[in-house]
Amino acid sequence: MQLAVPGAQRLTVERDGHTEDVLVDTESGSWAAVYEVGGQWLVRQGAPDALWDAVEGLFGRWRAAGAPPLEQFTVHVTPEGRTIRW
């Protein structure tokens, strides 16, 4: 998750009888809450950036690449941006 939304912080909260994993980007005000109900994962998100969409997108790319192990990851960061490879 951190590679997909590097400015976000993760926290866990109890809400309405279930545990939610929450991502919050304080700079943009974006947030996403993920929780399981009856074997299905539900997501709520809001503000200018769809944080969970970014997480799912990167996760999909990782799975499509054969789910490479951590040892194959490289992250290249420059003033112009970052590149993630595996």
Backbone torsions as a table, in degrees:
resi	resn	phi	psi	omega
1	MET	NA	-38.9	-175.0
2	GLN	-64.8	-32.3	177.3
3	LEU	-69.0	-34.2	-178.4
4	ALA	-75.9	-36.7	-178.8
5	VAL	-134.3	75.9	-170.9
6	PRO	-62.7	-24.4	-179.8
7	GLY	-87.4	-3.0	-175.8
8	ALA	-88.4	149.3	174.3
9	GLN	-111.5	145.8	-179.8
10	ARG	-107.1	137.1	173.8
11	LEU	-142.4	163.0	-179.9
12	THR	-117.8	133.7	179.2
13	VAL	-133.0	151.3	172.7
14	GLU	-95.6	126.8	-177.3
15	ARG	-147.9	127.5	176.3
16	ASP	51.4	39.0	175.8
17	GLY	82.3	9.0	176.6
18	HIS	-137.9	163.3	178.7
19	THR	-95.4	131.2	177.7
20	GLU	-115.7	137.0	168.2
21	ASP	-92.3	125.9	-174.2
22	VAL	-120.3	132.2	172.5
23	LEU	-106.1	132.3	-180.0
24	VAL	-132.5	127.7	173.9
25	ASP	-108.1	101.9	-174.7
26	THR	-67.6	-25.5	-179.8
27	GLU	-69.7	-45.6	-177.8
28	SER	-93.3	-19.3	-175.2
29	GLY	84.6	5.2	-179.6
30	SER	-77.2	152.9	179.8
31	TRP	-153.4	158.9	174.2
32	ALA	-148.7	138.2	177.0
33	ALA	-122.4	130.4	-176.7
34	VAL	-125.1	132.9	178.2
35	TYR	-154.6	159.1	-177.4
36	GLU	-103.9	135.7	175.7
37	VAL	-137.7	118.2	176.7
38	GLY	57.9	37.0	178.6
39	GLY	83.4	0.3	177.6
40	GLN	-116.2	144.6	177.9
41	TRP	-94.5	131.3	179.2
42	LEU	-115.3	145.2	-177.9
43	VAL	-129.8	136.0	168.5
44	ARG	-122.0	140.1	177.2
45	GLN	-151.2	157.0	-179.0
46	GLY	-159.5	175.7	-179.6
47	ALA	86.4	-168.0	-170.2
48	PRO	-67.5	-32.4	-176.8
49	ASP	-110.0	135.0	176.4
50	ALA	-86.8	88.2	-174.3
51	LEU	-59.5	-45.1	-176.0
52	TRP	-68.0	-33.1	175.8
53	ASP	-60.2	-39.5	178.1
54	ALA	-65.8	-41.1	178.4
55	VAL	-62.6	-49.2	-180.0
56	GLU	-62.4	-37.5	179.1
57	GLY	-62.5	-46.8	179.7
58	LEU	-68.7	-38.0	177.9
59	PHE	-62.0	-41.3	177.2
60	GLY	-61.6	-41.6	177.7
61	ARG	-63.5	-41.0	179.4
62	TRP	-63.1	-45.7	178.9
63	ARG	-65.2	-40.6	179.2
64	ALA	-63.5	-26.2	178.2
65	ALA	-84.9	6.5	178.5
66	GLY	91.8	16.4	179.4
67	ALA	53.6	58.2	-177.4
68	PRO	-63.3	149.2	-179.9
69	PRO	-70.1	163.5	-177.7
70	LEU	-54.9	-34.2	-178.8
71	GLU	-61.9	-18.9	-179.1
72	GLN	-93.7	-1.4	-179.2
73	PHE	-81.8	140.3	166.9
74	THR	-134.1	142.0	175.5
75	VAL	-126.0	120.4	-179.5
76	HIS	-109.8	119.7	-176.9
77	VAL	-116.8	129.6	176.8
78	THR	-132.7	171.2	175.8
79	PRO	-59.5	-23.4	-179.6
80	GLU	-83.7	-14.3	-179.7
81	GLY	149.1	-162.7	-178.8
82	ARG	-133.6	154.3	177.5
83	THR	-128.7	131.4	178.3
84	ILE	-111.0	129.0	178.9
85	ARG	-133.2	153.0	171.7
86	TRP	-148.4	NA	NA
